[in-house]
Amino acid sequence: MIQINVVAVGRIKEKFLREGIDEYAKRLSPLVRLRVKETREEPFPANFSAAQKEQLLLKEGRRLINLANGDGYPIALDVDGETLSSPELAGCITSLANTGEKITFLIGGPLGISNEVKSFAKRRLSFSALTFTHQMARLILFEQIYRAIKISRGEKYHW
């Protein structure tokens, strides 16, 4: 069975997002081993400098890497990452799973991910040129993992 880890900054605060994530986690439970690890968000002032932002990203990023390190093939969600179609993501997951590799998705906080996380990741993935909150990105990720698994299995899904 495929092992998929999601390592994320922050907890899901909105009830509707938690419910959506829980629904996809339930759908995935017979198909993959799914594990979620969370680290806390760094608080930041309303007005912050570029240097302060880099320090916040660095702290969160190091915690992400520590939680993920050695636990699978790291794929970072990054606005500047590559965009894949759902069938391409399915192929990526299938290819990694066929080698016995665990897959670890990394999700940054409200300010994104550090350059250190970008370097740590073996692949960077963007869902869109649009901006989503990091919490919405987690829901979208769970849905896309579910869709990819269904596609890989040759099962019908809306695509």
PESUL-V192953 format. One line per field, one symbol per residue. burial: b if it has 16 or more other ideal C-beta (glycine too) atoms within 10 Angstrom, else e. A space follows every 50 residues. Layout:
burial->???
//
This chain:
burial->ebbbbbbbbbebeeeeeeebbeebbeebeebbebebebbebbeeeeeeee eeeeebbebbbebbbebbeeebbbbbbbbebeebebeebbebbeebbeee ebbbbbbbbebbbbeebbebbebbbbbeeeeeebbebbbbbbbbbbbbbb bbeeeeeee
//
